[in-house]
Amino acid sequence: MYSRSKQGRVDVVSGDLPLTAELRDDVWQLLEECLEHGQPRIVVDLKRVPLIDSTGLELLLDMRDACQERGGSLTLAEPNPLCQDILSVTGVGEEFEIWSDVVEAAGRFAL
């Protein structure tokens, strides 16, 4: 399941299921809620996400674009080793700031 929480002005979206086509619409809807109020600042916590497929990668890129269109940003935090490999091998990881800690990632918006 995926959930949304707040850390100051930053939305943190985290989950413990694979980020795949099967969950795309649910995760997209959750991320869209973060776009409703002002400049979006989103951290996607990947610590407990076991796997990201091509649909999940596309979702992250599409949401990053939606955030940027509104003057905001989406960053990733704590990808496990498999997700880190997926992000690296596909080149998608180069499109994001990736932090080793959710608190650091959220704090990045305070700079």
N, C-alpha and C positions, 0 to 999 in steps of 0.2 A: 504494500500500500504506500501511496505517496501522500505527503502532508506539507502544509505551508505554515511557517511560523515567522515571527518578526524578531529581528535583533536590531533594536533601534529603528532607523529608517530603512533598514534592509530586509527584504523578503528572503527567507531561506526555504528552499524546497528540497525535501529529502525523501528518500524511499528505500525500501528493502527488497524490491522486486526488480527483475530485469527491465531495462528501458528498451522495450521492443514494440513492434507494430501492434501487438495485442493491447498494450496500455497507452498507445500514442494519444488517443482522444482524451482520456482521463487526465494525463499529465499535461497535455496542451491546455485544457480547460483550467487546470490549477495554475499554470504559468500565466495564462491570460488574465486571471484575477489580479496578478501583480502589476498589470499594465493599466489598471483602471484609475489609479490615483497619482497624477503627476509624473515626475521623472522616475522611471523604473530602475531600481537597484536590486538585482537578483543574484543570489548565490545558489547554485545547484550543488548540493552535498551528495557526492557519489560514494561516500565511505561504505555504505552497506548495499550499494547497487551491484549485483553480481555480474552483470553483462549489459553491454549496449550493442544493439544491432544497427544496421544501416538506417532503419527508420528512426531509431533513437538519436543517431548522429544528425540526421536531417532535421529532426525536431529541435535539437539544441542550436543548430545553425539558423533555422528559421526564427526561433525565439530571440536569438542574439540580434538578428536583423530587425525584428519588431521593436526591441528595446532601443537600438541605436536610432531608429526612425523617430522615437520619442525623446531623444536626447539622453537616454539611459545606457545601462550596461548590464550584461550577464556574465558572470564569472563562474568557474568550476572550483570545487574544493574536494580534497581528500579522495581522489580516485584510487580504488584498490589496484593491485598490480595488473590484473587482467584488463580492467577498464583503461588503465594507463597505457598498456600495450596497444589496445584497440585505438585509442586516441592518437597514439604515436604512429602506428603503422599506416593508418588511413590519412594522416596529415591533418586531421580535424583538430588535434590538440594545439597546432600552431595558430589556430584561429581564436584561441581563448587564453585569458590569463588563468593559470591553474595554480591553486594554492594548496599547501600541505595541511591547512587547518581552516575550519569554517570561521573561527573568530578572526583570524588574520585576513581572510577573504572579505568578511564584512567590514573590518577595520579599514580596508583599502579604500572604501568609499568615503571615509572621513578625511582622507588626504586632500 
